[in-house]
């Protein structure tokens, strides 16, 4: 069967065989991760298409699938002018390959129409394709290659045969998918095989041009990867933590009543504190190694498919185990009402498993641990950090798990931690220090308490990032030039301590989609700023912008998150609430 996009479901469901059109080949190539493919010619708008609406699915596929197609233009039996207009409407970038912008007409290097653009060699074509793919515009590129001159001489005879064949299709009422095969066969008969020879010649030529373009594209990709590696090798990050499938249920009424069905919406996303932070860092161009564990089940298949942009080579998949799942019920205003989690798989992130990545840990500039991993693993990494002077960031995840490093002296090897106020209380309580039974409600009292609880931890931990929800974030640590020094000192001289409070960026309650990833987004973006060498003010504001994007997204880490979207310099200076400086005695 001739198989286009519309035919794929039927052919697959019936177990049939088929020959794929350009549109179906684009789908297959894209699913397989192949960025370029070569064909003879693509389909287009048929002659009299303005009345028949006979338009090839190849054109719409080029408008929605990011694949580069190398062809001899469109078949000359089609309406080339209207085809080019339709490609423009679909947002397809069209370029002629060679010294001219003349758009080829399959059997002829000239059609009387010009391409919008022209690429003169494989490197320029590869540069165009690379740009199109990197922009993420989700449309294709058409590289039109003229037929070699030595085979173009028969073009006029072939064109006359095409006109004869077209008249015959009209007279015989041949329509739809039968038109092209009939015309090609009839033209071959009328030209005594010259059209077939020309067809073979242009396909061979297209394949040669396409292979040169692919070699150039691969060379550019390898060069880009090498450059990226050299830029990031000094700032390598390892994240060790949980990965789960999240189900977020949001109520549509002001209050939720337990014991009955409440109106609301439910969506599935992918979370886990470690995964979220790694996701955030990856979207900001840092590409950390993520170490975790999942089951070998349908949930893990979905997770790995969703996390293709991340380095998940450190995630083990275990037979007979269940991938972690989490269900959050949140109110209409976005506050967490109830959370349920099946997190047993996280206990498989053992010291023995993590030790497989010792080389990456030792070469890293920052290791992030989330509170889901076992206490033994936290101690293992902290002992390595103490011995090899590795900077470790501990993200507590919740009040119950905040105590884990503080059950021993492991916490003294931490460089950073990012608790909320309740988690900070747990840390102090675990160390035997006095904490209040009830947290204060006013901002002044919250800041005063956060400073007091941070003080004993700063005896060993370099910097605390205390998240205060809607009240923003308090950064505590060593004073430097009116702010907090984020980069640790190599020496252990006595430090003068301070704190800086940054108010949160406001998000309307109706715009709040998901509260589960805001803190992780803040932490990940702040880390990204740190390893880029940004100043403290820029790092924190990157985090606040990432948190705001997360709150307005159904996903813990917003899919629109990019380095551009968290650039504080794009936000007018007067839009930022002024930070407040505090000394710590």
C-alpha positions as CSV (number, residue, x, y, z in Angstrom):
1,X,0.0,0.0,0.0
2,X,1.0,3.6,-0.5
3,X,1.3,4.9,3.1
4,X,0.9,8.5,4.0
5,X,0.3,9.9,7.5
6,X,-3.5,9.1,7.3
7,X,-2.7,5.5,6.3
8,X,-0.2,4.6,9.1
9,X,-2.8,3.7,11.8
10,X,-4.7,1.3,9.4
11,X,-1.6,-0.3,7.9
12,X,-0.1,-0.9,11.3
13,X,-3.3,-2.1,12.9
14,X,-3.8,-4.7,10.1
15,X,-0.1,-5.7,9.9
16,X,0.1,-4.8,6.3
17,X,3.1,-3.8,4.2
18,X,3.5,-0.4,2.6
19,X,5.7,2.1,0.8
20,X,5.9,5.3,2.7
21,X,5.3,8.7,1.2
22,X,7.5,11.7,2.2
23,X,5.0,12.6,5.0
24,X,5.1,9.1,6.5
25,X,8.9,8.8,6.1
26,X,9.3,12.2,7.9
27,X,7.3,10.7,10.8
28,X,9.4,7.5,10.9
29,X,12.7,9.4,10.6
30,X,11.7,11.9,13.4
31,X,10.7,9.1,15.7
32,X,14.0,7.3,15.0
33,X,16.0,10.5,15.7
34,X,17.2,10.9,12.1
35,X,17.3,14.6,11.1
36,X,17.8,14.4,7.3
37,X,16.4,12.1,4.6
38,X,16.7,12.1,0.8
39,X,13.9,11.5,-1.7
40,X,13.3,12.1,-5.4
41,X,10.6,14.8,-5.2
42,X,8.0,15.8,-2.7
43,X,4.3,16.1,-3.3
44,X,2.6,19.4,-3.6
45,X,-0.5,21.3,-4.8
46,X,-1.9,19.5,-7.8
47,X,-2.7,21.5,-10.9
48,X,-6.2,23.0,-10.5
49,X,-5.7,22.4,-6.8
50,X,-7.4,25.6,-6.0
51,X,-10.7,23.9,-7.1
52,X,-10.0,20.3,-6.3
53,X,-8.2,21.0,-3.0
54,X,-5.9,18.1,-3.9
55,X,-2.8,19.0,-1.8
56,X,-0.2,16.5,-0.7
57,X,0.1,15.7,3.0
58,X,3.9,16.1,2.4
59,X,3.4,19.9,2.6
60,X,1.6,19.9,6.0
61,X,4.0,17.3,7.4
62,X,6.9,19.7,6.5
63,X,5.1,22.3,8.5
64,X,4.9,20.3,11.7
65,X,7.8,17.8,11.8
66,X,11.4,19.1,12.3
67,X,13.1,17.1,9.5
68,X,15.3,18.3,6.6
69,X,14.2,16.8,3.3
70,X,16.6,16.8,0.4
71,X,14.8,16.5,-2.9
72,X,14.7,17.6,-6.6
73,X,12.0,20.1,-5.6
74,X,8.4,19.1,-6.4
75,X,7.3,16.9,-9.2
76,X,6.8,18.8,-12.4
77,X,3.3,17.4,-12.7
78,X,2.2,19.7,-9.9
79,X,1.5,23.4,-9.6
80,X,4.9,24.6,-8.4
81,X,3.9,28.2,-7.8
82,X,1.0,27.3,-5.5
83,X,3.1,24.6,-3.8
84,X,5.8,27.2,-2.8
85,X,3.0,29.5,-1.6
86,X,1.6,26.7,0.5
87,X,5.0,25.8,1.9
88,X,5.4,29.5,3.0
89,X,2.0,29.3,4.7
90,X,3.1,26.2,6.6
91,X,6.3,28.0,7.8
92,X,8.7,25.7,5.9
93,X,12.2,27.0,5.2
94,X,12.9,26.4,1.5
95,X,16.4,26.7,-0.1
96,X,17.8,25.7,-3.5
97,X,21.2,23.9,-3.3
98,X,23.8,25.3,-5.6
99,X,24.8,28.6,-7.1
100,X,21.3,29.8,-8.0
101,X,18.0,30.5,-6.2
102,X,16.1,29.0,-9.1
103,X,13.6,26.4,-7.7
104,X,14.0,23.1,-9.7
105,X,11.1,21.4,-11.4
106,X,12.2,17.8,-10.8
107,X,13.2,16.9,-14.4
108,X,14.4,20.4,-15.1
109,X,16.7,22.6,-13.1
110,X,14.5,25.6,-13.8
111,X,10.8,26.0,-13.0
112,X,10.4,29.8,-13.5
113,X,10.1,30.2,-9.7
114,X,12.7,31.1,-7.2
115,X,13.3,29.8,-3.7
116,X,13.3,32.2,-0.7
117,X,16.9,31.1,0.1
118,X,19.9,29.4,-1.4
119,X,22.7,27.3,0.1
120,X,25.9,26.9,-2.0
121,X,27.6,23.9,-0.4
122,X,27.1,21.2,2.3
123,X,28.4,23.3,5.1
124,X,25.9,26.1,4.5
125,X,23.1,23.6,4.1
126,X,24.2,21.9,7.4
127,X,24.3,25.3,9.1
128,X,20.8,26.1,8.0
129,X,19.5,22.7,9.2
130,X,21.3,23.0,12.5
131,X,19.7,26.4,13.1
132,X,16.2,25.2,12.2
133,X,16.5,22.2,14.6
134,X,18.0,24.2,17.4
135,X,15.3,26.9,17.3
136,X,12.7,24.2,18.2
137,X,10.1,25.7,15.7
138,X,8.8,22.2,14.9
139,X,8.7,22.7,11.2
140,X,10.9,21.1,8.5
141,X,13.5,22.4,5.9
142,X,13.3,21.6,2.2
143,X,16.6,21.6,0.3
144,X,15.8,21.6,-3.4
145,X,18.6,20.1,-5.5
146,X,18.6,20.7,-9.3
147,X,18.9,17.7,-11.6
148,X,22.5,17.4,-13.1
149,X,22.8,19.3,-16.3
150,X,23.7,16.2,-18.4
151,X,20.3,14.7,-17.6
152,X,18.3,17.9,-17.9
153,X,18.4,18.0,-21.7
154,X,15.4,15.6,-21.9
155,X,13.4,17.9,-19.7
156,X,11.4,19.5,-22.5
157,X,10.4,16.2,-24.0
158,X,9.4,14.9,-20.6
159,X,7.3,18.1,-19.9
160,X,5.4,17.6,-23.2
161,X,4.8,13.9,-22.2
162,X,3.5,15.1,-18.8
163,X,1.0,17.5,-20.4
164,X,-0.3,14.6,-22.6
165,X,-0.6,12.3,-19.5
166,X,-2.4,15.0,-17.6
167,X,-5.0,15.3,-20.4
168,X,-5.4,11.6,-20.3
169,X,-6.1,11.5,-16.5
170,X,-8.8,14.1,-17.0
171,X,-10.4,12.3,-19.9
172,X,-10.3,8.9,-18.1
173,X,-11.5,10.5,-14.7
174,X,-8.4,9.3,-12.9
175,X,-8.3,11.0,-9.5
176,X,-6.6,11.1,-6.1
177,X,-3.8,8.8,-5.2
178,X,-4.0,7.1,-8.6
179,X,-3.0,10.2,-10.6
180,X,0.8,10.2,-9.8
181,X,1.5,6.5,-10.5
182,X,-0.5,6.7,-13.8
183,X,1.3,9.9,-15.0
184,X,4.8,8.5,-14.1
185,X,4.1,5.2,-15.9
186,X,2.6,7.0,-19.0
187,X,5.4,9.5,-19.2
188,X,8.0,6.7,-19.1
189,X,6.2,5.1,-22.0
190,X,5.9,8.3,-24.1
191,X,9.6,9.2,-23.6
192,X,10.7,5.6,-24.2
193,X,12.4,5.3,-20.9
194,X,14.2,8.7,-20.9
195,X,12.1,9.9,-17.9
196,X,13.1,6.8,-15.9
197,X,16.8,7.4,-16.6
198,X,16.4,11.0,-15.6
199,X,14.5,10.0,-12.4
200,X,17.3,7.5,-11.4
201,X,20.0,10.1,-12.1
202,X,18.4,12.8,-9.9
203,X,17.8,10.3,-7.0
204,X,21.5,9.3,-7.1
205,X,22.5,13.0,-7.2
206,X,20.2,13.8,-4.3
207,X,21.7,10.9,-2.3
208,X,25.2,12.2,-2.9
209,X,24.3,15.8,-2.0
210,X,22.3,14.6,1.0
211,X,25.2,12.4,2.3
212,X,27.6,15.3,2.0
213,X,25.2,17.5,4.0
214,X,24.8,14.9,6.7
215,X,28.6,14.6,7.0
216,X,28.8,18.4,7.4
217,X,25.9,18.3,9.9
218,X,27.6,15.6,12.0
219,X,30.9,17.5,12.0
220,X,29.1,20.6,13.2
221,X,27.3,18.6,15.9
222,X,30.6,17.0,17.1
223,X,32.3,20.4,17.2
224,X,29.4,21.9,19.1
225,X,29.5,19.0,21.7
226,X,33.2,19.4,22.0
227,X,32.9,23.1,22.6
228,X,30.0,22.5,25.1
229,X,32.1,19.9,27.0
230,X,35.1,22.3,27.2
231,X,32.8,25.1,28.5
232,X,31.1,22.9,31.1
233,X,33.8,20.5,32.2
234,X,34.9,22.9,34.9
235,X,31.4,23.2,36.2
236,X,30.2,19.6,36.2
237,X,27.2,18.9,38.4
238,X,26.0,15.6,39.8
239,X,22.4,15.3,41.1
240,X,21.5,12.3,43.3
241,X,17.8,12.0,44.2
242,X,14.3,10.9,43.4
243,X,12.3,10.6,40.3
244,X,8.6,10.0,40.2
245,X,5.4,10.2,38.2
246,X,3.2,13.0,39.7
247,X,-0.5,13.2,39.6
248,X,-1.7,16.8,40.4
249,X,-5.3,17.2,41.4
250,X,-6.5,20.8,41.7
251,X,-9.8,21.7,43.2
252,X,-12.2,24.1,41.5
253,X,-13.9,25.3,44.7
254,X,-12.6,27.5,47.5
255,X,-12.4,24.7,49.9
256,X,-12.0,20.9,49.7
257,X,-14.3,18.6,51.6
258,X,-12.8,15.2,52.6
259,X,-15.1,12.2,52.3
260,X,-16.8,13.3,49.1
261,X,-15.9,14.0,45.4
262,X,-14.8,17.5,44.8
263,X,-14.9,19.2,41.4
264,X,-11.4,19.7,40.0
265,X,-8.9,18.8,37.3
266,X,-6.2,16.1,37.4
267,X,-3.0,16.1,35.3
268,X,0.0,13.8,35.1
269,X,3.5,15.2,35.1
270,X,7.0,14.0,36.2
271,X,8.6,15.0,39.4
272,X,10.9,14.0,42.2
273,X,13.1,16.6,43.8
274,X,16.3,15.3,42.2
275,X,14.7,15.0,38.8
276,X,13.2,18.4,39.0
277,X,16.5,20.1,39.9
278,X,18.3,18.1,37.1
279,X,15.6,19.0,34.7
280,X,15.9,22.7,35.6
281,X,19.7,22.6,35.2
282,X,19.4,20.8,31.9
283,X,17.0,23.4,30.4
284,X,19.4,26.1,31.5
285,X,22.3,24.4,29.6
286,X,24.2,22.8,32.5
287,X,23.4,19.1,31.7
288,X,24.2,17.4,35.1
289,X,24.6,13.7,35.6
290,X,21.4,12.5,37.3
291,X,21.7,9.4,39.5
292,X,18.4,7.7,40.6
293,X,16.4,4.5,40.4
294,X,13.1,3.5,38.8
295,X,11.2,0.3,38.2
296,X,11.1,-1.3,34.8
297,X,7.4,-0.6,34.2
298,X,5.1,1.6,32.1
299,X,5.7,4.6,34.4
300,X,9.5,4.4,33.9
301,X,9.0,4.2,30.1
302,X,7.0,7.5,30.2
303,X,9.5,9.1,32.5
304,X,12.5,8.3,30.3
305,X,10.6,9.5,27.2
306,X,9.8,12.8,29.0
307,X,13.4,13.2,30.2
308,X,15.2,12.7,26.9
309,X,16.8,16.2,27.2
310,X,18.5,15.2,30.4
311,X,21.5,13.0,31.1
312,X,19.8,10.0,32.7
313,X,22.7,7.6,32.2
314,X,23.0,7.3,36.0
315,X,19.4,6.1,36.5
316,X,19.1,2.4,37.1
317,X,15.9,0.5,36.1
318,X,15.1,-2.4,38.4
319,X,13.0,-5.5,37.5
320,X,10.1,-6.2,39.9
321,X,10.2,-2.7,41.5
322,X,7.7,0.1,41.0
323,X,8.6,3.5,39.8
324,X,7.9,6.1,42.5
325,X,4.5,7.9,42.2
326,X,3.2,11.0,44.0
327,X,-0.3,12.4,44.2
328,X,-0.8,16.0,45.3
329,X,-4.2,17.5,46.0
330,X,-4.1,21.2,45.9
331,X,-6.7,23.9,46.6
332,X,-8.0,26.4,44.0
333,X,-5.5,28.9,45.3
334,X,-2.6,26.5,44.8
335,X,-1.9,25.4,48.4
336,X,-1.1,21.8,49.1
337,X,-4.0,20.1,50.8
338,X,-2.8,16.4,50.8
339,X,0.1,14.5,49.4
340,X,0.5,10.7,49.0
341,X,3.6,9.1,47.8
342,X,4.9,5.6,47.0
343,X,8.7,6.2,47.3
344,X,10.1,2.8,48.3
345,X,12.3,2.6,45.1
346,X,14.4,5.5,46.4
347,X,16.0,3.2,49.0
348,X,17.7,1.5,46.1
349,X,19.9,4.5,45.5
350,X,22.5,2.9,47.8
351,X,26.1,3.8,48.5
352,X,27.1,0.7,46.5
353,X,25.2,2.0,43.4
354,X,26.4,5.6,43.8
355,X,30.0,4.4,44.1
356,X,29.9,3.3,40.5
357,X,30.0,7.0,39.6
358,X,32.9,7.9,41.9
359,X,35.0,9.3,39.1
360,X,32.2,11.7,38.1
361,X,31.7,12.7,41.8
362,X,35.4,13.4,42.3
363,X,35.6,15.6,39.2
364,X,32.4,17.5,39.9
365,X,32.3,21.1,41.2
366,X,28.9,20.6,42.8
367,X,27.0,17.5,44.0
368,X,23.3,17.9,44.9
369,X,21.6,15.4,47.2
370,X,17.8,15.3,47.8
371,X,16.3,14.0,51.1
372,X,14.7,11.0,49.4
373,X,17.9,9.0,49.2
374,X,19.0,6.8,52.1
375,X,20.9,8.2,55.1
376,X,23.8,5.8,54.3
377,X,24.1,7.3,50.8
378,X,24.1,10.8,52.2
379,X,26.9,9.8,54.6
380,X,28.9,8.2,51.9
381,X,28.8,11.3,49.7
382,X,29.6,13.6,52.6
383,X,32.6,11.5,53.7
384,X,33.9,11.7,50.1
385,X,33.2,15.5,50.1
386,X,35.2,15.9,53.3
387,X,38.1,13.9,51.9
388,X,38.3,15.5,48.5
389,X,36.9,19.0,49.1
390,X,33.7,18.6,47.0
391,X,30.9,21.1,47.4
392,X,27.7,19.3,48.4
393,X,24.2,20.9,48.3
394,X,21.5,19.2,50.4
395,X,17.8,19.8,49.4
396,X,15.8,18.4,52.4
397,X,12.5,17.7,50.4
398,X,10.3,17.8,53.5
399,X,10.4,18.2,57.3
400,X,10.6,14.5,58.0
401,X,13.7,14.0,55.8
402,X,15.4,17.3,56.7
403,X,17.1,15.5,59.6
404,X,19.0,12.9,57.6
405,X,22.5,14.5,57.4
406,X,22.2,15.8,61.0
407,X,21.9,12.4,62.5
408,X,25.7,12.3,62.4
409,X,28.5,14.7,61.6
410,X,27.8,14.3,57.9
411,X,26.1,17.7,57.9
412,X,29.5,19.4,58.7
413,X,30.7,18.4,55.2
414,X,27.8,20.2,53.4
415,X,28.5,23.5,51.6
416,X,24.9,24.4,50.9
417,X,21.4,23.6,52.0
418,X,18.0,25.0,50.9
419,X,15.4,24.3,53.6
420,X,12.1,26.0,54.2
421,X,11.4,27.3,57.7
422,X,9.8,24.0,59.0
423,X,12.8,22.0,57.6
424,X,15.2,24.4,59.2
425,X,13.5,23.8,62.5
426,X,13.9,20.1,62.1
427,X,17.6,20.5,61.4
428,X,18.1,22.5,64.6
429,X,15.9,20.1,66.6
430,X,18.0,17.1,65.4
431,X,21.1,18.9,66.7
432,X,19.4,19.3,70.1
433,X,18.8,23.0,69.7
434,X,15.7,24.8,70.8
435,X,13.0,25.6,68.2
436,X,9.5,27.1,68.5
437,X,6.5,24.9,68.5
438,X,4.5,27.3,66.3
439,X,6.0,29.3,63.4
440,X,5.3,33.0,63.5
441,X,3.0,34.7,61.0
442,X,4.5,38.1,60.5
443,X,7.3,38.6,58.0
444,X,9.5,40.4,60.6
445,X,9.2,37.5,63.0
446,X,9.8,34.9,60.2
447,X,13.0,36.6,59.1
448,X,14.2,37.0,62.7
449,X,13.6,33.3,63.4
450,X,15.2,32.2,60.1
451,X,18.4,34.1,61.0
452,X,18.5,32.7,64.5
453,X,18.0,29.1,63.2
454,X,20.6,29.5,60.5
455,X,23.3,30.8,62.8
456,X,24.4,27.5,64.4
457,X,24.4,25.7,61.0
458,X,26.7,28.4,59.5
459,X,29.4,27.2,61.8
460,X,30.1,24.5,59.2
461,X,27.8,25.1,56.2
462,X,28.9,27.8,53.8
463,X,25.5,29.1,52.7
464,X,21.9,28.5,53.6
465,X,19.1,29.4,51.2
466,X,15.9,29.5,53.3
467,X,12.8,29.4,51.2
468,X,9.8,31.3,52.6
469,X,7.1,30.5,50.1
470,X,5.1,33.6,49.1
471,X,7.5,35.7,51.3
472,X,10.5,35.0,49.0
473,X,13.9,33.7,50.0
474,X,16.5,34.4,52.7
475,X,20.1,33.8,51.7
476,X,22.5,33.4,54.7
477,X,26.2,33.2,54.7
478,X,29.5,35.1,54.6
479,X,29.3,38.8,54.0
480,X,31.0,40.1,50.8
481,X,30.5,43.6,49.4
482,X,27.1,44.2,50.8
483,X,25.8,40.7,49.9
484,X,26.3,37.0,50.7
485,X,29.3,35.2,49.1
486,X,28.1,32.2,47.2
487,X,31.4,30.7,46.3
488,X,33.1,28.9,49.2
489,X,36.5,29.9,50.5
490,X,39.3,27.4,50.4
491,X,40.6,28.7,53.7
492,X,38.7,28.5,57.0
493,X,39.2,32.0,58.3
494,X,36.6,33.5,60.6
495,X,33.7,34.8,58.6
496,X,31.4,37.8,59.1
497,X,27.9,36.6,58.6
498,X,24.9,38.3,57.1
499,X,21.6,37.5,55.4
500,X,19.7,39.1,52.4
501,X,16.0,38.7,52.0
502,X,14.6,38.7,48.5
503,X,10.8,39.1,48.2
504,X,9.0,36.7,45.9
505,X,7.7,37.8,42.5
506,X,3.9,37.9,42.6
507,X,1.8,35.3,40.9
508,X,-2.0,35.7,40.9
509,X,-3.8,32.8,42.6
510,X,-5.8,32.1,39.4
511,X,-2.5,31.7,37.5
512,X,-1.1,29.2,40.0
513,X,-1.2,25.8,38.3
514,X,1.3,23.7,40.4
515,X,3.2,24.4,43.6
516,X,5.2,21.2,43.7
517,X,8.2,22.4,41.6
518,X,8.7,26.1,42.6
519,X,11.3,25.5,45.2
520,X,13.2,23.0,43.0
521,X,13.1,25.5,40.1
522,X,14.5,28.2,42.4
523,X,17.3,25.9,43.6
524,X,18.2,24.6,40.1
525,X,18.3,28.1,38.6
526,X,20.3,29.4,41.5
527,X,22.8,26.6,41.0
528,X,23.0,27.3,37.3
529,X,23.9,30.9,38.0
530,X,26.5,29.9,40.6
531,X,28.4,27.5,38.2
532,X,28.2,30.3,35.5
533,X,30.1,32.5,38.0
534,X,27.2,35.0,38.3
535,X,27.0,37.4,41.3
536,X,24.6,36.5,44.2
537,X,21.9,39.0,43.2
538,X,21.7,37.6,39.7
539,X,21.7,34.0,40.9
540,X,18.8,34.5,43.3
541,X,16.8,36.5,40.8
542,X,17.3,33.7,38.2
543,X,15.9,31.4,40.8
544,X,12.9,33.6,41.5
545,X,12.1,33.9,37.8
546,X,12.3,30.1,37.4
547,X,10.0,29.6,40.5
548,X,7.4,32.0,39.0
549,X,7.4,30.1,35.7
550,X,7.0,26.8,37.6
551,X,3.9,28.1,39.5
552,X,2.2,29.1,36.3
553,X,3.0,25.7,34.6
554,X,1.1,22.4,35.0
555,X,4.6,20.8,35.2
556,X,7.0,21.1,38.2
557,X,9.7,22.5,35.8
558,X,8.1,24.8,33.2
559,X,8.7,23.6,29.7
560,X,9.3,27.2,28.6
561,X,12.2,27.5,31.0
562,X,15.4,28.7,29.2
563,X,18.4,30.7,30.0
564,X,16.7,33.6,28.2
565,X,13.5,33.3,30.3
566,X,15.4,33.6,33.6
567,X,17.7,36.4,32.6
568,X,17.1,39.1,35.3
569,X,18.4,41.8,33.0
570,X,15.3,41.4,30.8
571,X,13.1,42.4,33.7
572,X,12.8,46.2,34.3
573,X,14.9,47.1,37.3
574,X,11.9,48.8,39.0
575,X,9.9,45.5,38.8
576,X,12.1,43.9,41.4
577,X,11.1,44.4,45.0
578,X,14.2,45.7,46.8
579,X,16.2,43.1,48.8
580,X,16.7,43.6,52.6
581,X,20.1,43.3,54.2
582,X,20.5,41.8,57.7
583,X,23.6,41.2,59.9
584,X,23.9,37.8,61.7
585,X,25.6,38.1,65.1
